[in-house]
Amino acid sequence: MNAQLDSEAQKALTETQKNFKHDFQTSRGFFTEADEMSLREIAFKKLDDELTKLGNKTITAPELRQSWNSVVADFHRNSYWNFQPTTAKRPKVITEEKKIFWEMFPYVWAVIQSGIVLKTAVYYFGIRSSSDPSTENHIGLYVALATSAGTLIYFAWSKSRKP
């Protein structure tokens, strides 16, 4: 940026950089990563040109926003500056943190399922069958025990097969 920005204009510039994708999105598709980088470069060059037209004075936040709005409007009015959107979305980048979370999630779910949900069912049907030894209470207890054992066995089997 060649223009001098006051502190509020600096914040507004940071905000426009964060909202770049939103301002330059289309209803016809998505831009490739290379096109997006080119668009970003062109857009901020045009913003710099707009701010240069205002003179050598310190630029305020409203002036910066107005100049940015004119750049965004120019982009949409002029057929996306001849960039062609594609219909295919870019694949999401999975961070290492998210990858670790999704690797750990089945283990956490197994602990919650066996330690809370199924244990509650076993306790419930165990207490009911000890106070009322009817066939249906015994069946409920056996189903809860079989489900608890079955899910843990299936979990151990499915995790042992992964490389």
Secondary structure, DSSP 8 states (H G I E B T S, - for coil): --S-B-HHHHHHHHHHHHTHHHHT--SS-B--HHHHHHHHHHHHHHHHHHHHHT-SS-B-HHHHHHHHHHHHHHHHHTGGGG---BSS-------HHHHHHHHHHHHHHHHHIIIIIHHHHHHHHHHHHHHS--HHHHHHHHHHHHHHHHHHHHHHHHHHH--
